[in-house]
């Protein structure tokens, strides 16, 4: 099991030093649990180490300690195994005998005494307990109020809820649930909830997945797509389409639509094409396009903009997001989002509908972008109220969407 812990360590170190998302590490489920879990509880684990030492160790030792603490207190791992493999990691990296004794001593002391008591101040306690940086949490306290901010912060340390979208052209929710041996707990007509004890990885290895009977997608996507009101024969531009889930949903629900799916990333576009091949989707053309700079020659009846964002609406699935979300990064994202919206809107036909969406509840990425755009573009009007998907269902991602119409 040392190899899996080593892989988790490397993924965490790459995230710390290069900002690489943990999902890109191709980890085994056990290694992924350690890496994602340490990321979810980073501030709490760091706090536990800080309270246990006279001087904070360098990054290498700190990561080994945090991994050890996480295994002892938050995983079903025998304490002796967590201690032994933590020391073995020190030896693997040749950090010295004194470092091995240091790691062993810190972990044994914490094992005996338990995690340290948290501060009494509400903001600081919530920050450490849920591993949300203080500056970001203070923003949430100000915009949401302390009670709602605390409730939302808990999502960061919660295991994500996964949903399967059934392709109703090929199966039903009841048949799919029976085939996958899971309860038929549904959302709407297309979505099946994955029980916590069921391995998502195992479901993705089933014959049903290979034959395109289902995809992994949060129901919030359907709420976003519904705002487009795609009709038979419509031309649709999904301008920030990768990884392709919403494009596929449009294609499944409107097989007579003509869909143009683009993204700025060539690698992600290839992955999207693989998705379309598995689902046997035929009514989609793809291309690599930077929607902030380029506009197709043709105009479309519908335009979907699921713009790059902070991912603060999916912190249960992307725990790294809270550490990236600085005031400067949110401002840069807001500027990019507005640029994409303003540029892509040129491709909409008169009378057409554009839906702007983000997986973030931040005002600077959502309602403020829309407000600025409508102030500067009188040829557009709101075609829906601002929509926050996470308010409808506790297990749904916190997506924002709003429809605009060109008049």
Secondary structure, DSSP 8 states (H G I E B T S, - for coil): -HHHHHHHHHHHHHHHHH---GGGG---HHHHHHHHHHHHTHHHHHHHHHTT-SS---HHHHHHHHHHHHHHHHSS--HHHHHHHHHHHHHHTT--HHHHHHHHHHHHHHHHH-S----SSHHHHHHHHHT--HHHHHHHHHHH-HHHHHHHHGGGGS----EEEE-TTT--HHHHHHHHT----EETTTEEE--TTS-HHHHTTSHHHHTTSEEE--THHHHHHHTT---TT-EEEETT-TT-HHHHHHHHH-TTSEEEEEES-HHHHHHHHHHHHHHT--SEEEEE--TTT---SS-EEEEEEE-----GGGTTT-TTHHHH--HHHHHHHHHHHHHHHHHHGGGEEEEEEEEEEES---GGGTHHHHHHHHHH-TTEEESS--EEGGGT-TTS---EEEEEEE-
